[in-house]
Amino acid sequence: MSAALAVWPPWPRLELRIDVDPDEARLEQELDTLQRRLRRPGDTLNGIASEPAAQPGFRLHWREADGELYVYVEDVVRQRLAGYTVFNRLIELDTRADRHLRAPHSKYRAGYRRRGLATAVYRRSLDAGCCLITGARQSAGAHALWRHLARHYPLRYVQLRDRELRALGERVDPALHDELHTRMLLLGRGWDEARLAAEAGLLHPPE
């Protein structure tokens, strides 16, 4: 996969398409299972690439499968998995856009939220030159994370319909913001709208 915004204007209707919180008990069970797999000899998760995280006491483990990147964040002090982020492919994208855009989705234990762990994982991907796009829905926490990242990375609204990406600009009115086809897009390092048009097929309205 291949000038940050200093200030971002107020976002309209931040509750837009916000999903309910996940079942916490089920999430704890899922993360406990993944933690055991990371340590189980012979498992596909055992021995995958890893490095220390930016936050002291944490380590990142990652693997790529079918073009999707899975990043697991481990609390090495407590020896437990704090959570993970997967950078999903979107079947709605055409081949050109699929090479460069991923839709991140994160799951973290309650005690590890709002500690900057997911933010650091997203920033690592953006700094590596990946552009991020939202799915049809977001959790409240994910929406707040995107709002924070928009202070440091250019954010644009796009319309994703019939496998085409169309530029909508830096802000949209509330009615357009509500539409399921309206998505947010964060530009990774080295990207601007001209490059998105040339390499990912971003369409602009005729002047």
N, C-alpha and C positions, 0 to 999 in steps of 0.2 A: 504494500500500500504506500502507495506513494505518500501591520501597525495596529497593534492592539487598540481597542476602544478604551480611552481613559474614562469616559463617562457614558453611561447608557441611559436613555430616557425611560420614564416610568412605563412599565409593561401593562397593557390593558388586560383586565379580567384574569388575574393569575390563577383562578380556580379552573380555567379552561381544561376540559377533558382530563381531570385528575382522577386517577383510580383510587380505590380503597386500599388501605394498608394490607400487606400480606399477612397470612396466618403465621404468627410468631413461632408457635410450637413446631409447625411444619418446617419453617425456615431453619430453626435450630437443629432439627433432625437432619435436614439436607446438608448443612455445613459440617455437622459431626461426621456424617458419612464421607464427605469429601476429604475431611482431615485424615480419616483412617486410610483412605485410598492414597493420599500423598505419602504416607509412611509404609504402606504395604508393599513389600518386595514383589516384583513381577507385575504390579498394577500399571496401567498405562499412564497414571498420574505420578507414579513414583520415579524420582530422578529427572523430572522435567527441568527445563532451564529456570534459573532463579538468580536473584541478586538482592542485596539489602535495599529496603525501601528508603525513601527520603526521610521518613519519620523514624527516629531511633526505636529499636525494639521490634521492628516489623520487617518482614521479608516478602518479596514478590516472587511468585512462581507463575510461569505462563506456558501455554501451549497453543498451537494453531491447528485447527481441524476444519477442512472444507472451506478455507478462506475466512473463518471466524477465529478471533483471538480471545482466549480465556485467560484472565489474570486473577490469580488467587492471592489474597493478602493474609499472611499468617502472623499472628502475635507470637513471636518466638520466646518471649518471657513466660507467657502463660501456656505456651505450646497448644494453641488452639487457632482454628481458622476464623479470622475476623469477618471475612466475607469474600465476595468475588465480583468481578465485572466481566461481562462478555460483550465483545464488539461484534454485533450481529450483521449479517448481510440482510438486505431488504429485497424481497422478491419483486417489489414494485419498481425497482430501479432497472434501467436497461444496462447492457453490458459495459458501456463506457463509464457510466457513473458508478457501477458496482466495483470497478477497479480502485476507486479512491474514497468512497463514502462508506461509513459504518455507523450503525445505530447502537449506541451503548446501553446496556441494561445492567443494573447493579443490585446485589442483595447483600446486606451487611447486618450482623447482629445488632440488636437495639443499643447495646452498650458501646458500640464502635461507630455509631452514626454521629455526624456533625463533628468529627475529629479530623477532617481533611483527607481521609484515606482514599475515598472514591475520587475526590478532586485531584489528588496527586496522580492517580492512575489515568484519569482523563487527560490531564496536562501532559503526561508522558507521551500519550498517543498523539496529541495535537502538536507537541514539539517535534515529534518524529515525522510530521508531515501528513498525517491522516486528517481528513475532514470528517466531522461528526454531524449526523442528522437525527432528528427525533423520529420516533415511531408515531403511530396514530394516537397513543396515549402515554401519559407520564404519571408517576407518583408525585405527591406533593414535594417529597424530598428531592427527587430528580429535577423537578422544575426549579427549585431553589438553587440547586447546583449549577444548572445552566445559566441562571440569572447571575450567579457569581462569576462564572467563567467568561461571561460576556463583557466583564470589565477588563479582561486581559486579552481576549481574542475577538476578532471581528465576527459578529453574528448577523445573519441575514435570514429573512423569511423567504421561503420558496413554496411553490405549489407542485405537488407530486401527483400527477394524474396521467393515466394511459401511458405509463412508463416514461413520461417526460418531466423534466425539471424546469420550472419557469420561475424566474426571479420576480420577487414581489417587493424587494427593497429592505431598508433597515427597520421599518415599522409598518404595521398594517392596522386598519381600523378594526374595532371589536367584532363586527360581523364576519369579516374575512378571517380574523384570528380564530373564530369558532369552528370554521370548516375543517372536516377531517382531512381534506387534501392539503391543508396548510401545515407546513413543517418549519422547524427552526434548523438552521445550519451554522455550525461553527467552523471557521476556516482555520486549518492547521498552518503551521509555519511554512512559508514559501508560497502560500496560495492567495489569490485575489479573484475577483469575479471574472476577469479576462481569462485567467488560466482555467477556471471552472468551465467557462464557455468552450474553450479550445479542447480541453482534455476530458471533461465529464459531460459535455453536451448541455450545459445550462443555457436555457433560452431566455432572451430578453424581449420585452414588448417592443414593437416597431416604434421608432421615434416619429 
